[in-house]
Amino acid sequence: MYYVIALFVIALDQLTKWLIVKNMELGESIPIIKGVLYITSHRNRGAAWGILEGQMWFFYGITVIFAGAVVYYIQRYAKRDRFLGISLGLILGGAIGNFIDRAWRQEVVDFIHTYIFTYNFPVFNVADSALCVGVALIVVQTLLEGKKAKE
């Protein structure tokens, strides 16, 4: 089931990126909620916020190692902990979604552009969202387990 979650994230990520590449010019922006949410065609040759731009071989290696570790954790621990498995499925799908872009396009297609209050948040994509949600769920679970252990 956790690999199905990862496959769903990968499919949704790649479909949305394909739609952006095929239907929008680079830099084009469509307002969804004016001043808050836009669909903006953007490319990133680095990691989050453009760091380590152009270091594709580094990203390939890190992603393969990271994905291997996530699969190991799914196989080893997710069978006993469904919440962890869902979180890891989201993380795996997100990592592979961006890996596909780096391997195929030599850049990551980003398109979700938000303004949080007045902060112009960096443009991101479905894979980035899945990674962040998966990590946030693990943090929440860890905090709840820590609280439960204290009681």
N, C-alpha and C positions, 0 to 999 in steps of 0.2 A: 504494500500500500504506500509506503514512504517513497519508493521509486516512482510510483504513479504520480505522486505529488510533484516530484522533481521533473518528470516528463511533462506534466501540465504546465509548470512554470516555464520550462524551456520552450514549449510550443507557443504559449501565449507571448512570451518575450520575443521570440523570433518572428511571429506573425505581426506583432505591433511594429517592430523595427522595419520589417519588409514594407509595411504600409507607409511608414514615414519616408523611407528611402524612395519608394516608387511614386509617391503623391505630393511630396513637398520639396521645395528647394532648400538647400542648406541655408540656415539662418531665418527661414520663413517662420512666422509665429501666428498661431490662431488663438484668439482669446476664448476661453471656456467660461471663466468667471473673471471679468475684467478686474485687474489689480490684484488677483489672487492666483489664478490657475490658467496656464497657457499650454498649448501643444507647440513646441518649438523644435525644429529640426537642428540638431547639434551633433557634433562628433567629438570624441575624446580619445586621444592617443596615449593616455596615461591611466592612472588609477583615480581614486576619488579626488575631486577638485583638480584633476590634471597632473597630480604629482607623478614623478618618474616617467614623464612623457617620452614615448619612443622606445621604451625598454621592453619590447615584446618578448624576447627570449626569457627574461626574468619572470614576466607574467605567466608565460607558458609553464615554466618549471614550478613556480609557486602554486599555480592552479592545479596542476597534476598532483602534487604532493598534498595540497589541501583537500582536493576531491577524494583522494585515496584515504585520507584520515577520516573524512566524513563518512565514507562507505564503511570503514572499519567500525566507527561508532554506531552506525545504524545496525550493522550485523551483530555487534557485541552487546549493545545496551538498549536499543529501541524496542526489541521484542518484549522487554519488561516494562517499558515506559513509553506509552503511546504519544504523550505530549512531546517528549524529547524526539521521537521519531518524526513527528510532523514538523517540528522545528528544523531538524536536520534535512528533511526532504526539501523544505523551502531553501535552505542554505545551499544544498547541492544543486538544485535547479538554477538558482541565481548565479552560482559560480560557473556552471557549465554554459549558461546563456551568454554571459559576457566573454567566456573563453571562445565560444564559436565566433563571435564578432572579431575578436583579436586575431584568430587564426584565419578567418575568411576575408575580412575587410581590412585588417591591420589597424583597426580603430573600433571603438565602441559607439554604437548609435544611441544617443540620448534624446529624449523628447518631452519628458514631463517637467514643466517649468513652473515653479511656485514662488510666490512672495509670501513669506510668513511675517505678518505685520508689515514692516517696511523692508525686511531683509530679503534680498534677491538670492534665494537658495540655488545652489548649483543644479543644472539640468541633470535629470536622472532617467532611468528606464524601469521596466518591469523586473528585470533581474536584480537591479540594485534594491528595489523595494522588497523583493522576496528575501534577499540576504539580510536586510535590516530588520524585517519582521521576524525572521528566524532567530537572529541573534537576540532581539528584544524578548522573544518568548523564552529563550534559554536563561536570560538574565532574570526575568520574572520568576521562572520556576526555581532557579537557584536561591533567590531571595526568600521565596515562600518555604522552600525546604529548610533554609537556615533558620527561619522564624519557628517552623514546626519543631526543629531539633532542639531549640532553646526551651520550648514549652515542655 
